Amino acid sequence: MKAILGKKIGMTQIFSEAGEMIPVTVIEAGPAVVTQVKTVENDGYYGVQIGFEDKKESRVIKPEKGHFDKAGVPYKKHLAEFRPEEGESYEVGQVISAADFEVGTLLDVTGTSKGKGTQGNIKRHHQRRGPMSHGSKHKRLPGGLAAATYPSRVFKGHHAPGRTGRDTVTMQNLELVKVIADRNLFLVKGAVPGNKGGLLKIRTAVKSQK
């Protein structure tokens, strides 16, 4: 398992040698640094924490400063933890860059989807609207809740208007089409969640379907 943190730059398209157009997402991948290695003896499990993007010392709070100083690594803005597979080893201070990944690798990319605020049932749950004829009182309403006198409450999980988006979403088995190592860029086939500039957790695919 290889893992790295990145930032979504945007989408574009490239062409294969056969002339096929491929839609890709451009991701600034790393460089990231290992800030902590968790062991079974000390933490009860094996894990690796990596940091991404430098942070000014004046903006680092004391607990973070102690954590980074103990590891002897630069102050980082973003931290994330991954569970390596058996047999893999990491060292504190180890740098992970885009060059460590090979073209053709399948990736699992996790990000935060775009927030859409409060939305109605039609947009949030893809329900159909009611009759649009004159006199209809249920054009875009959610409809009855079917609670009645008993049980006099709305069941959990009922589809209703509410906050939409801003969820943690993972896109699995995305193909790494191109690596621009000198600029730390990934070109990944397809779309990834989030806004431009959003933080992404990238790792080699857990369950390959290729």
N, C-alpha and C positions, 0 to 999 in steps of 0.2 A: 504494500500500500504506500503510495506517495501522496502527500497532501501539501497544500499551499493556500495562502490567502491572496485574494486579488480584488480588483476594482473594475466594475463594468464601465467600459468606455462608450460603447454604442454598437450599432449594427451596420453591416455593409455586405457586399457580395464579392466573391472571387470566381474565377473560372478555372476548371480543371484542365488537364492536358487534352482531354477529349472534347473540350468546349462546353462542358456542362456548367451551368450557373449554380453556385452553392451559396445560400444565405448563411452568413456567419456573424457571430457576436465577437467583438474585439474586447479582450480582457487584459488588463494590466496585472500580470501574475508575479507577485513578489517584487524584489527579493524579500524573503521572510527569514527570520532567525529563530532557532530553538531557544526558548526562554526557560523551560523547565521540563525535566523528564521525571515522570511519576513512576514509582516502583511498587511492586507487591508488598515488599517489606515495610515501606513507609506509608503508603497510601491505600493499600489493599487491592490495587489493580495497576496495570501497565498503561501509561498514557504519555502523550507528548504535547506540550503547549508551545505554540509558535506565535510570534508577533509580526506585525506588518505596519509599515509607514512610521517614519520617525516622528517623535513628539518633543516639543520644546521642554527643557528642564523646568522652566517656570510654570508649566501647566501640569506637572506631575505631582500627585499628592504623595504624602510621606509613605503610606503602605506600598504604593506602586514603586516609589523610588528605592525602597529597601529591597523589594522583590527583584528589580532589574539590577541593582548594584550587587546583590548576592550572586546573581548569575553572570555578572560581568559583561552585560550586553547593552546596546544603546536603548534609550527609552522609546517605547513603541505605543502607537495610538490604539491599535486593535490587537486583541488576544483571542485565540481560539484553541480548543483542545481536540485532539484526535486519538483514536484507539488503533495503534499499529497492529499488524498481524504478527503471529509468532515468528521468531527468528530475526525480526527487524530490530535494528539498534540505532539510536539517535544519541547525540551528545549535545550538551548545553553549549550554545554559541555557534552551532552548525548552521550554515547558510543554505537555504533552499531557494533555488532560482528556476526560472522558466526552462533553462537549458537542461534541467534534470528530467524533463518529460519528453517522450518520443511522439512523433507524428503518428497518428492512427490509434493512439490510446483512447479508450472509452473513459469518460469522466462523469462523476456525479457532482453537480454544481448546486449549492444551496445558497439562497438569498432571501431577502424580504420583498414580497410582492408590493406593487404600487398601491397606495392607499386611495380609496375612492370615496371616503366619507360615508355618511348615512345614505343608504339606497333602499328603494322599494323592492317588493317581491319580484317584479318583472326583471329587473337588472340583477338583483342579488341571487335569485333562485331560478331564473330563466322560465318563470311562469308565463302563461298566456294572458292577454288582457280580456276584459269582458266585452259585451256587445257595445258598439260605438254608435248605435242608432239613437235617435232623439228619445229622451225619457229614461235611458239606462242610467242606473245609479251605481254601477259597478264596472266602470271603465278600466281603472287601474288599481282597484282596491284589493286587499289580500283575501277577502272573502270571510266566511264564518269560521270561528275557532272551534265549533262543535263541542263546547264545554257543557252547556245546559246547566240545570240545577245540580246535577251530580256528574262529575266530581267538583263542579264550580271552580275549576282552575284550568289553566292552559298546560297541556302536557309538555314536558321538556323535549327540546329538539324540533318543536313546531316551526315551520317556515314562516318567518315574519320579517318585516323591514328591520334594518339595523346596520351596524358598521360593516363595511365591505373592504376587503383587501388588507394590506399591512400584515400578512401572514407569512410564516416561514414556509418556503416552498423549495422542494428539491427536484431538479430535472435530472433524470438518470440516463446513463449510457449515451452521452453526447460525444460525438467524435471530435478529437483534436485534429483539425485539418492542417494547421500550420503553426509553427513556432518561430517567432522572431526574437532570438535569444539576446541580441545586443540591445534591444529595447524592452525586454521582459514582457513580450506580448504573446497572448494565445489567440488564435482564431478558431473558434469552436462552432461546429455546424449546428444551426438552429438558434433558438432564443433561450435566454436565461432570465430568471425573475429579477424584478427590481428596476429602479430608476438608474439613469446614467450617474456614475459616481458611487453607486451602492456597493457595499462590502459583499464579497462572495467567498464562500468556503468551497474549495475545490479539492477533490480527491479522486484517485483512480476508482473506477466503478466497482461496487461491491458485488453485484450480480450482473455479469455480462450477458447480453442477449444477442451478441453478434456471432 
